[in-house]
Amino acid sequence: MKTRTKVNAELETNENFMTIDKVLYSVVEHRTFDDYGVDTESFKVVNFEGRTRVVHSEDNALTFWED
């Protein structure tokens, strides 16, 4: 079973960028899907060093988590 880890992230208003732990990431992919009646958003992001992360939200991008 995967464990959810809360991520300190904030999606910028234009939804092209996300700040995670005070590091700016560019959103390269954004998907929304229905998971048993709960809308889940998935964001694939990459920072200037090339680090890629995938974070998820179930509350319209107010809070985020990753596996």
N, CA, C and O atoms as CSV, one atom per row, in Angstrom:
chain,resi,resn,atom,element,x,y,z
A,1,MET,N,N,0.827,-1.176,0.000
A,1,MET,CA,C,0.000,0.000,0.000
A,1,MET,C,C,0.875,1.246,0.000
A,1,MET,O,O,1.820,1.354,0.782
A,2,LYS,N,N,0.552,2.185,-0.884
A,2,LYS,CA,C,1.325,3.411,-0.974
A,2,LYS,C,C,0.931,4.369,0.137
A,2,LYS,O,O,-0.226,4.419,0.554
A,3,THR,N,N,1.909,5.126,0.607
A,3,THR,CA,C,1.683,6.104,1.654
A,3,THR,C,C,1.655,7.494,1.039
A,3,THR,O,O,2.521,7.842,0.236
A,4,ARG,N,N,0.674,8.277,1.411
A,4,ARG,CA,C,0.586,9.653,0.941
A,4,ARG,C,C,1.442,10.544,1.822
A,4,ARG,O,O,1.379,10.469,3.050
A,5,THR,N,N,2.243,11.386,1.185
A,5,THR,CA,C,3.068,12.350,1.897
A,5,THR,C,C,2.586,13.743,1.529
A,5,THR,O,O,2.524,14.092,0.350
A,6,LYS,N,N,2.246,14.533,2.530
A,6,LYS,CA,C,1.784,15.893,2.288
A,6,LYS,C,C,2.927,16.720,1.714
A,6,LYS,O,O,4.069,16.614,2.163
A,7,VAL,N,N,2.613,17.541,0.724
A,7,VAL,CA,C,3.609,18.370,0.049
A,7,VAL,C,C,3.268,19.835,0.302
A,7,VAL,O,O,2.119,20.252,0.151
A,8,ASN,N,N,4.281,20.609,0.690
A,8,ASN,CA,C,4.107,22.043,0.898
A,8,ASN,C,C,4.194,22.721,-0.469
A,8,ASN,O,O,5.274,23.136,-0.890
A,9,ALA,N,N,3.057,22.836,-1.164
A,9,ALA,CA,C,3.040,23.351,-2.529
A,9,ALA,C,C,1.922,24.360,-2.710
A,9,ALA,O,O,0.920,24.355,-1.995
A,10,GLU,N,N,2.132,25.230,-3.699
A,10,GLU,CA,C,1.122,26.212,-4.056
A,10,GLU,C,C,1.122,26.359,-5.571
A,10,GLU,O,O,2.162,26.607,-6.181
A,11,LEU,N,N,-0.048,26.205,-6.169
A,11,LEU,CA,C,-0.205,26.356,-7.609
A,11,LEU,C,C,-0.392,27.837,-7.923
A,11,LEU,O,O,-1.229,28.506,-7.316
A,12,GLU,N,N,0.394,28.347,-8.878
A,12,GLU,CA,C,0.267,29.746,-9.276
A,12,GLU,C,C,-1.070,29.964,-9.982
A,12,GLU,O,O,-1.663,29.010,-10.487
A,13,THR,N,N,-1.537,31.177,-10.021
A,13,THR,CA,C,-2.876,31.456,-10.553
A,13,THR,C,C,-3.019,31.109,-12.028
A,13,THR,O,O,-4.121,30.778,-12.466
A,14,ASN,N,N,-1.953,31.174,-12.804
A,14,ASN,CA,C,-2.057,30.835,-14.223
A,14,ASN,C,C,-1.916,29.331,-14.481
A,14,ASN,O,O,-2.035,28.889,-15.623
A,15,GLU,N,N,-1.667,28.555,-13.446
A,15,GLU,CA,C,-1.556,27.092,-13.470
A,15,GLU,C,C,-0.412,26.574,-14.338
A,15,GLU,O,O,-0.391,25.391,-14.677
A,16,ASN,N,N,0.540,27.437,-14.707
A,16,ASN,CA,C,1.718,27.001,-15.450
A,16,ASN,C,C,2.907,26.730,-14.542
A,16,ASN,O,O,3.881,26.097,-14.951
A,17,PHE,N,N,2.822,27.220,-13.295
A,17,PHE,CA,C,3.923,27.072,-12.348
A,17,PHE,C,C,3.398,26.658,-10.987
A,17,PHE,O,O,2.254,26.941,-10.631
A,18,MET,N,N,4.254,25.984,-10.234
A,18,MET,CA,C,3.937,25.549,-8.880
A,18,MET,C,C,5.182,25.761,-8.023
A,18,MET,O,O,6.301,25.496,-8.462
A,19,THR,N,N,4.978,26.235,-6.813
A,19,THR,CA,C,6.081,26.394,-5.867
A,19,THR,C,C,5.982,25.268,-4.846
A,19,THR,O,O,4.960,25.112,-4.178
A,20,ILE,N,N,7.056,24.484,-4.730
A,20,ILE,CA,C,7.119,23.397,-3.763
A,20,ILE,C,C,8.322,23.645,-2.865
A,20,ILE,O,O,9.455,23.693,-3.344
A,21,ASP,N,N,8.087,23.802,-1.581
A,21,ASP,CA,C,9.151,24.097,-0.616
A,21,ASP,C,C,10.037,25.253,-1.093
A,21,ASP,O,O,11.264,25.173,-1.036
A,22,LYS,N,N,9.397,26.323,-1.563
A,22,LYS,CA,C,10.050,27.556,-2.009
A,22,LYS,C,C,10.893,27.385,-3.272
A,22,LYS,O,O,11.719,28.246,-3.575
A,23,VAL,N,N,10.702,26.291,-4.016
A,23,VAL,CA,C,11.392,26.068,-5.286
A,23,VAL,C,C,10.347,26.123,-6.397
A,23,VAL,O,O,9.295,25.490,-6.302
A,24,LEU,N,N,10.645,26.882,-7.446
A,24,LEU,CA,C,9.717,27.043,-8.549
A,24,LEU,C,C,9.786,25.850,-9.502
A,24,LEU,O,O,10.868,25.456,-9.937
A,25,TYR,N,N,8.633,25.285,-9.818
A,25,TYR,CA,C,8.517,24.177,-10.757
A,25,TYR,C,C,7.612,24.600,-11.906
A,25,TYR,O,O,6.691,25.396,-11.720
A,26,SER,N,N,7.874,24.070,-13.079
A,26,SER,CA,C,7.025,24.297,-14.238
A,26,SER,C,C,6.084,23.109,-14.385
A,26,SER,O,O,6.521,21.961,-14.304
A,27,VAL,N,N,4.802,23.370,-14.598
A,27,VAL,CA,C,3.824,22.297,-14.790
A,27,VAL,C,C,3.940,21.823,-16.239
A,27,VAL,O,O,3.692,22.595,-17.166
A,28,VAL,N,N,4.316,20.557,-16.439
A,28,VAL,CA,C,4.462,20.015,-17.789
A,28,VAL,C,C,3.282,19.137,-18.187
A,28,VAL,O,O,3.076,18.874,-19.372
A,29,GLU,N,N,2.501,18.679,-17.199
A,29,GLU,CA,C,1.317,17.876,-17.491
A,29,GLU,C,C,0.315,18.040,-16.353
A,29,GLU,O,O,0.683,18.014,-15.179
A,30,HIS,N,N,-0.945,18.207,-16.715
A,30,HIS,CA,C,-2.017,18.355,-15.726
A,30,HIS,C,C,-3.181,17.487,-16.174
A,30,HIS,O,O,-3.716,17.670,-17.267
A,31,ARG,N,N,-3.572,16.539,-15.325
A,31,ARG,CA,C,-4.695,15.657,-15.644
A,31,ARG,C,C,-5.688,15.677,-14.496
A,31,ARG,O,O,-5.315,15.816,-13.331
A,32,THR,N,N,-6.961,15.535,-14.844
A,32,THR,CA,C,-8.028,15.416,-13.863
A,32,THR,C,C,-8.794,14.141,-14.156
A,32,THR,O,O,-9.130,13.858,-15.306
A,33,PHE,N,N,-9.070,13.371,-13.109
A,33,PHE,CA,C,-9.842,12.152,-13.305
A,33,PHE,C,C,-10.725,11.898,-12.102
A,33,PHE,O,O,-10.455,12.367,-10.996
A,34,ASP,N,N,-11.790,11.141,-12.343
A,34,ASP,CA,C,-12.762,10.804,-11.304
A,34,ASP,C,C,-12.340,9.480,-10.687
A,34,ASP,O,O,-12.261,8.465,-11.378
A,35,ASP,N,N,-12.069,9.490,-9.386
A,35,ASP,CA,C,-11.643,8.295,-8.663
A,35,ASP,C,C,-12.717,7.946,-7.637
A,35,ASP,O,O,-12.682,8.422,-6.502
A,36,TYR,N,N,-13.662,7.119,-8.043
A,36,TYR,CA,C,-14.768,6.692,-7.171
A,36,TYR,C,C,-15.537,7.871,-6.598
A,36,TYR,O,O,-15.805,7.926,-5.398
A,37,GLY,N,N,-15.891,8.816,-7.468
A,37,GLY,CA,C,-16.688,9.958,-7.049
A,37,GLY,C,C,-15.902,11.134,-6.517
A,37,GLY,O,O,-16.494,12.155,-6.171
A,38,VAL,N,N,-14.598,11.025,-6.442
A,38,VAL,CA,C,-13.748,12.126,-5.975
A,38,VAL,C,C,-12.886,12.574,-7.151
A,38,VAL,O,O,-12.165,11.769,-7.739
A,39,ASP,N,N,-12.962,13.856,-7.491
A,39,ASP,CA,C,-12.113,14.386,-8.557
A,39,ASP,C,C,-10.693,14.531,-8.044
A,39,ASP,O,O,-10.447,15.216,-7.051
A,40,THR,N,N,-9.773,13.891,-8.718
A,40,THR,CA,C,-8.360,13.948,-8.354
A,40,THR,C,C,-7.592,14.619,-9.484
A,40,THR,O,O,-7.749,14.263,-10.652
A,41,GLU,N,N,-6.764,15.588,-9.128
A,41,GLU,CA,C,-5.918,16.258,-10.102
A,41,GLU,C,C,-4.493,15.770,-9.921
A,41,GLU,O,O,-4.026,15.580,-8.798
A,42,SER,N,N,-3.818,15.571,-11.020
A,42,SER,CA,C,-2.436,15.113,-11.020
A,42,SER,C,C,-1.593,16.121,-11.794
A,42,SER,O,O,-1.931,16.486,-12.920
A,43,PHE,N,N,-0.497,16.569,-11.188
A,43,PHE,CA,C,0.393,17.540,-11.802
A,43,PHE,C,C,1.795,16.946,-11.916
A,43,PHE,O,O,2.396,16.563,-10.912
A,44,LYS,N,N,2.311,16.870,-13.135
A,44,LYS,CA,C,3.699,16.482,-13.342
A,44,LYS,C,C,4.477,17.776,-13.498
A,44,LYS,O,O,4.188,18.570,-14.393
A,45,VAL,N,N,5.465,17.996,-12.633
A,45,VAL,CA,C,6.205,19.249,-12.608
A,45,VAL,C,C,7.705,18.980,-12.694
A,45,VAL,O,O,8.175,17.904,-12.323
A,46,VAL,N,N,8.446,19.962,-13.183
A,46,VAL,CA,C,9.904,19.848,-13.272
A,46,VAL,C,C,10.507,21.198,-12.871
A,46,VAL,O,O,9.979,22.254,-13.218
A,47,ASN,N,N,11.630,21.144,-12.129
A,47,ASN,CA,C,12.286,22.391,-11.718
A,47,ASN,C,C,13.476,22.685,-12.630
A,47,ASN,O,O,13.734,21.936,-13.572
A,48,PHE,N,N,14.201,23.771,-12.357
A,48,PHE,CA,C,15.294,24.197,-13.228
A,48,PHE,C,C,16.460,23.207,-13.247
A,48,PHE,O,O,17.250,23.212,-14.191
A,49,GLU,N,N,16.581,22.363,-12.230
A,49,GLU,CA,C,17.635,21.344,-12.192
A,49,GLU,C,C,17.244,20.080,-12.944
A,49,GLU,O,O,18.072,19.190,-13.139
A,50,GLY,N,N,15.990,19.998,-13.367
A,50,GLY,CA,C,15.509,18.823,-14.083
A,50,GLY,C,C,14.851,17.788,-13.192
A,50,GLY,O,O,14.515,16.700,-13.659
A,51,ARG,N,N,14.658,18.103,-11.916
A,51,ARG,CA,C,13.988,17.167,-11.011
A,51,ARG,C,C,12.499,17.126,-11.335
A,51,ARG,O,O,11.834,18.162,-11.367
A,52,THR,N,N,11.986,15.937,-11.572
A,52,THR,CA,C,10.585,15.749,-11.907
A,52,THR,C,C,9.849,15.159,-10.716
A,52,THR,O,O,10.339,14.246,-10.052
A,53,ARG,N,N,8.659,15.699,-10.458
A,53,ARG,CA,C,7.801,15.191,-9.385
A,53,ARG,C,C,6.383,15.104,-9.905
A,53,ARG,O,O,6.007,15.824,-10.829
A,54,VAL,N,N,5.595,14.223,-9.311
A,54,VAL,CA,C,4.176,14.130,-9.613
A,54,VAL,C,C,3.438,14.317,-8.296
A,54,VAL,O,O,3.604,13.539,-7.357
A,55,VAL,N,N,2.619,15.367,-8.244
A,55,VAL,CA,C,1.849,15.663,-7.040
A,55,VAL,C,C,0.369,15.613,-7.384
A,55,VAL,O,O,-0.018,15.807,-8.537
A,56,HIS,N,N,-0.450,15.353,-6.381
A,56,HIS,CA,C,-1.878,15.158,-6.578
A,56,HIS,C,C,-2.660,16.044,-5.608
A,56,HIS,O,O,-2.158,16.443,-4.557
A,57,SER,N,N,-3.905,16.338,-5.992
A,57,SER,CA,C,-4.806,17.109,-5.148
A,57,SER,C,C,-6.221,16.578,-5.320
A,57,SER,O,O,-6.620,16.172,-6.411
A,58,GLU,N,N,-6.970,16.590,-4.228
A,58,GLU,CA,C,-8.369,16.175,-4.272
A,58,GLU,C,C,-9.302,17.298,-3.813
A,58,GLU,O,O,-10.488,17.075,-3.573
A,59,ASP,N,N,-8.748,18.510,-3.696
A,59,ASP,CA,C,-9.556,19.633,-3.217
A,59,ASP,C,C,-9.327,20.900,-4.042
A,59,ASP,O,O,-9.136,21.988,-3.499
A,60,ASN,N,N,-9.352,20.734,-5.353
A,60,ASN,CA,C,-9.189,21.865,-6.285
A,60,ASN,C,C,-7.870,22.596,-6.086
A,60,ASN,O,O,-7.829,23.826,-6.114
A,61,ALA,N,N,-6.807,21.856,-5.887
A,61,ALA,CA,C,-5.433,22.390,-5.798
A,61,ALA,C,C,-5.211,23.291,-4.586
A,61,ALA,O,O,-4.427,24.238,-4.648
A,62,LEU,N,N,-5.897,22.997,-3.489
A,62,LEU,CA,C,-5.643,23.731,-2.244
A,62,LEU,C,C,-4.553,23.059,-1.419
A,62,LEU,O,O,-3.712,23.739,-0.831
A,63,THR,N,N,-4.564,21.735,-1.372
A,63,THR,CA,C,-3.515,20.962,-0.698
A,63,THR,C,C,-3.024,19.879,-1.652
A,63,THR,O,O,-3.744,19.451,-2.554
A,64,PHE,N,N,-1.778,19.444,-1.432
A,64,PHE,CA,C,-1.166,18.475,-2.341
A,64,PHE,C,C,-0.517,17.338,-1.574
A,64,PHE,O,O,-0.136,17.483,-0.412
A,65,TRP,N,N,-0.399,16.199,-2.253
A,65,TRP,CA,C,0.268,15.036,-1.693
A,65,TRP,C,C,0.951,14.278,-2.822
A,65,TRP,O,O,0.604,14.442,-3.992
A,66,GLU,N,N,1.929,13.443,-2.462
A,66,GLU,CA,C,2.581,12.562,-3.427
A,66,GLU,C,C,2.801,11.200,-2.787
A,66,GLU,O,O,2.797,11.061,-1.564
A,67,ASP,N,N,2.990,10.206,-3.631
A,67,ASP,CA,C,3.203,8.835,-3.136
A,67,ASP,C,C,4.621,8.674,-2.628
A,67,ASP,O,O,4.994,7.593,-2.172
